[in-house]
Amino acid sequence: MRLLETDQALILPVGVKSTFYITSNDVNHSWALPSFGIKVDAIPGRVNIKEITPTTLGFFSGMCSELCGVEHGFMPITVQITTYFD
């Protein structure tokens, strides 16, 4: 899973609605989690909102889907869907 792993995963509970407020502080990005059918633009000065309710347990990978600069290939996203929080 080279280039799709992160140091820390976003941990979300299964069956609970989560709201994401997505923006950027430098250039246009696109926050994408293909397994959830999500692709939301992150644009400086604008806040986009996306709500999801995960239904499947596991680890899911995503990435920046906008050609945003030289470090574009090193912007992975990891989400863990779990039944409880430690």
C-alpha positions as CSV (number, residue, x, y, z in Angstrom):
1,M,0.0,0.0,0.0
2,R,2.9,2.3,-0.7
3,L,1.8,6.0,-0.9
4,L,-1.6,5.1,0.5
5,E,-0.6,4.6,4.1
6,T,-0.6,7.4,6.8
7,D,0.9,7.7,10.2
8,Q,-2.5,8.1,11.8
9,A,-5.9,7.1,10.5
10,L,-9.1,9.1,10.8
11,I,-11.3,6.9,13.1
12,L,-15.1,7.0,12.7
13,P,-17.8,4.9,14.4
14,V,-20.0,2.7,12.2
15,G,-23.6,3.7,11.9
16,V,-23.0,7.3,13.1
17,K,-23.4,10.3,10.8
18,S,-20.2,12.4,10.5
19,T,-20.0,15.8,9.0
20,F,-16.8,17.0,7.2
21,Y,-16.0,20.6,6.7
22,I,-13.4,20.7,3.9
23,T,-11.3,23.7,2.9
24,S,-7.7,24.4,2.0
25,N,-5.2,27.1,3.1
26,D,-2.9,27.0,0.0
27,V,-4.1,25.6,-3.3
28,N,-7.0,23.6,-4.7
29,H,-7.1,20.0,-3.4
30,S,-9.7,17.3,-3.8
31,W,-10.4,15.1,-0.8
32,A,-11.3,11.6,-2.2
33,L,-12.4,8.4,-0.6
34,P,-13.4,6.2,-3.5
35,S,-14.8,3.3,-1.3
36,F,-17.3,5.8,0.1
37,G,-18.1,7.5,-3.2
38,I,-16.7,10.8,-1.9
39,K,-14.8,13.4,-3.8
40,V,-15.0,16.9,-2.4
41,D,-13.0,19.9,-3.6
42,A,-10.9,21.8,-1.0
43,I,-10.7,25.4,-2.1
44,P,-9.0,28.3,-0.3
45,G,-11.6,30.7,1.1
46,R,-14.5,28.2,0.7
47,V,-15.9,25.6,3.0
48,N,-17.5,22.5,1.4
49,I,-19.6,20.2,3.7
50,K,-20.1,16.5,3.2
51,E,-22.0,14.1,5.5
52,I,-21.5,10.3,5.6
53,T,-22.8,7.5,7.7
54,P,-20.4,4.5,7.5
55,T,-22.0,1.1,7.3
56,T,-19.0,-1.2,6.8
57,L,-16.1,-1.9,9.3
58,G,-12.5,-1.8,8.1
59,F,-9.7,0.4,6.8
60,F,-10.2,2.5,3.7
61,S,-7.7,4.5,1.6
62,G,-8.1,7.7,-0.3
63,M,-5.9,10.5,-1.7
64,C,-5.8,14.0,-3.0
65,S,-7.3,13.8,-6.5
66,E,-6.3,17.2,-7.7
67,L,-3.0,18.0,-9.3
68,C,-2.1,20.5,-6.6
69,G,1.7,20.7,-6.8
70,V,5.0,18.8,-6.5
71,E,3.9,16.9,-3.3
72,H,0.6,15.8,-4.8
73,G,1.6,12.1,-4.8
74,F,2.3,12.2,-1.1
75,M,-1.2,13.2,0.2
76,P,-2.8,9.9,1.3
77,I,-6.0,9.5,3.5
78,T,-6.6,6.5,5.7
79,V,-10.0,6.0,7.4
80,Q,-10.8,3.3,10.0
81,I,-14.4,2.5,10.7
82,T,-14.8,0.8,14.1
83,T,-17.6,-0.2,16.5
84,Y,-16.1,1.7,19.5
85,F,-13.5,4.3,20.6
86,D,-10.6,3.5,23.0
